[in-house]
Amino acid sequence: MHDPSIPSRKKQHVDLAVSADVGFRARTTGLDQVEIEYNALPEIDASDITTTTTVLGKQLQLPFLISAMTGGYAEATSINAMLAEAAQHLGIGMSVGSMRAVIERPQAASTYCSILQTRPPLVIANVGAAQLAAWHREGTALDMVQRLADVIEADAVGIHLNPLQELIQPEGEPRFRGVLNAIADVVARFDRPVVVKEVGAGISGAVAGRLLDAGVRCIDVAGAGGTSWAGIEILRSDDAEAVDHLWDVGIPTADCLRQCRFPCESHGATMIASGGIVNGTQTAVAIALGAHAVGTARPVLRELMATQRVDSVVTFLQGWERTLRQWMFLSGSATIAHLRSARVR
């Protein structure tokens, strides 16, 4: 059924993410409490360092992904196009926002496929887990995922877990029975990689284990400490007082990485770190904690909306790259794989 609230909801999400105080109140990512150990004998030259890495079968020039943000309303067309141009220039990956709007309103496809104007080396489609479970019950999950992925010629599909957000969202659908079976079915039959991610409340080691047993081979932990999507929905709620106590619910990003590293490595799976990563130092720490790449959303969106310039986003992320390279040198890590083995304390 057509949901006329989707475009306005998506616009409200972006507006609040950019302009409102929607960070976690008391909880942090925990990344600032982790330090990469200084190596006084790095045995490499700074010029030896390479930041190229392979994620989901695609080579990236930097271990960065512009995480899922938007789509489905008019202004998202230019946002996605500009973010894609920045990602293509930097040689990094990009995910679009939830694509359910395309099913509800086929004309919304243009707000997502604008990323193909300057296609990044890795493009990830995006669908909600509760919606996937509903399609699975109808026997249409694989067809729907295929359809959405084809809209943007995606290299992979992301499935986002957001029970906290759905519980609080005024239009939310907190129906998560059957999600794991739906994910397992799509993973087994879809012809491209599947990423399972949270949206900022974190994936625990126990949940990662269940996903990996179901066949998932890429997990984006999307931990707590950055944007609180619970907070965004609380600000949108007519009964904010009743749900305000849920603002800070979640597992800090650093804890997610610690918990998920062993199960991911034991299954040969890729681990992506996102959730409150705001600079190159935190990027380096997240990789040293086991991530193969990091994702960022709100900091990039705010930079873009403040300047409306692609080159400002490029310059912003090049600053992260510079800092990342400094930590790679100071830890004796010539490659991203070496940085994943750097000593931390």
Secondary structure as the mmCIF struct_conf table of DSSP 4:
data_model
#
loop_
_struct_conf.conf_type_id
_struct_conf.id
_struct_conf.beg_label_comp_id
_struct_conf.beg_label_asym_id
_struct_conf.beg_label_seq_id
_struct_conf.end_label_comp_id
_struct_conf.end_label_asym_id
_struct_conf.end_label_seq_id
TURN_TY1_P TURN_TY1_P1 PRO A 4 PRO A 4
HELX_RH_AL_P HELX_RH_AL_P1 SER A 5 SER A 19
BEND BEND1 ALA A 20 ALA A 20
STRN STRN1 GLY A 23 GLY A 23
BEND BEND2 ARG A 25 ALA A 26
BEND BEND3 GLY A 30 GLY A 30
HELX_RH_3T_P HELX_RH_3T_P1 LEU A 31 GLN A 33
STRN STRN2 ILE A 36 ILE A 36
HELX_LH_PP_P HELX_LH_PP_P1 GLU A 37 TYR A 38
BEND BEND4 ALA A 40 ALA A 40
BEND BEND5 ILE A 44 ILE A 44
HELX_RH_3T_P HELX_RH_3T_P2 ALA A 46 ASP A 48
STRN STRN3 THR A 53 VAL A 55
TURN_TY1_P TURN_TY1_P2 LEU A 56 GLY A 57
STRN STRN4 LYS A 58 LEU A 60
BEND BEND6 GLN A 61 PRO A 63
STRN STRN5 PHE A 64 ILE A 66
BEND BEND7 GLY A 72 TYR A 73
TURN_TY1_P TURN_TY1_P3 ALA A 74 GLU A 75
HELX_RH_AL_P HELX_RH_AL_P2 ALA A 76 LEU A 90
TURN_TY1_P TURN_TY1_P4 GLY A 91 GLY A 91
STRN STRN6 GLY A 93 SER A 95
HELX_RH_AL_P HELX_RH_AL_P3 ARG A 100 GLU A 104
HELX_RH_3T_P HELX_RH_3T_P3 PRO A 106 ALA A 109
HELX_RH_AL_P HELX_RH_AL_P4 SER A 110 CYS A 113
HELX_RH_3T_P HELX_RH_3T_P4 SER A 114 THR A 118
BEND BEND8 PRO A 121 PRO A 121
STRN STRN7 LEU A 122 GLY A 128
HELX_RH_AL_P HELX_RH_AL_P5 ALA A 129 GLU A 138
TURN_TY1_P TURN_TY1_P5 GLY A 139 GLY A 139
HELX_RH_AL_P HELX_RH_AL_P6 ALA A 141 VAL A 151
TURN_TY1_P TURN_TY1_P6 ILE A 152 GLU A 153
BEND BEND9 ASP A 155 ASP A 155
STRN STRN8 ALA A 156 LEU A 161
HELX_RH_AL_P HELX_RH_AL_P7 PRO A 163 ILE A 168
BEND BEND10 GLN A 169 GLN A 169
TURN_TY1_P TURN_TY1_P7 PRO A 170 GLU A 171
TURN_TY1_P TURN_TY1_P8 ARG A 177 GLY A 178
HELX_RH_AL_P HELX_RH_AL_P8 VAL A 179 ARG A 189
BEND BEND11 ASP A 191 ARG A 192
STRN STRN9 VAL A 194 GLU A 198
BEND BEND12 VAL A 199 ALA A 201
HELX_RH_AL_P HELX_RH_AL_P9 GLY A 205 ASP A 213
TURN_TY1_P TURN_TY1_P9 ALA A 214 GLY A 215
STRN STRN10 CYS A 218 ASP A 220
STRN STRN11 ALA A 224 ALA A 224
BEND BEND13 GLY A 225 GLY A 226
STRN STRN12 THR A 227 THR A 227
HELX_RH_AL_P HELX_RH_AL_P10 TRP A 229 ARG A 236
TURN_TY1_P TURN_TY1_P10 ASP A 238 ASP A 239
HELX_RH_AL_P HELX_RH_AL_P11 ALA A 240 VAL A 243
HELX_RH_3T_P HELX_RH_3T_P5 ASP A 244 LEU A 246
TURN_TY1_P TURN_TY1_P11 TRP A 247 ASP A 248
BEND BEND14 GLY A 250 GLY A 250
STRN STRN13 PRO A 252 PRO A 252
HELX_RH_AL_P HELX_RH_AL_P12 THR A 253 SER A 266
TURN_TY1_P TURN_TY1_P12 HIS A 267 GLY A 268
STRN STRN14 THR A 270 ALA A 273
BEND BEND15 GLY A 275 GLY A 276
BEND BEND16 ASN A 279 ASN A 279
HELX_RH_AL_P HELX_RH_AL_P13 GLY A 280 ALA A 288
TURN_TY1_P TURN_TY1_P13 LEU A 289 GLY A 290
BEND BEND17 HIS A 292 HIS A 292
STRN STRN15 ALA A 293 THR A 296
HELX_RH_AL_P HELX_RH_AL_P14 ARG A 298 THR A 307
HELX_RH_AL_P HELX_RH_AL_P15 VAL A 310 LEU A 330
TURN_TY1_P TURN_TY1_P14 SER A 331 GLY A 332
BEND BEND18 ALA A 334 THR A 335
HELX_RH_AL_P HELX_RH_AL_P16 ILE A 336 LEU A 339
TURN_TY1_P TURN_TY1_P15 ARG A 340 SER A 341
STRN STRN16 VAL A 344 VAL A 344
#
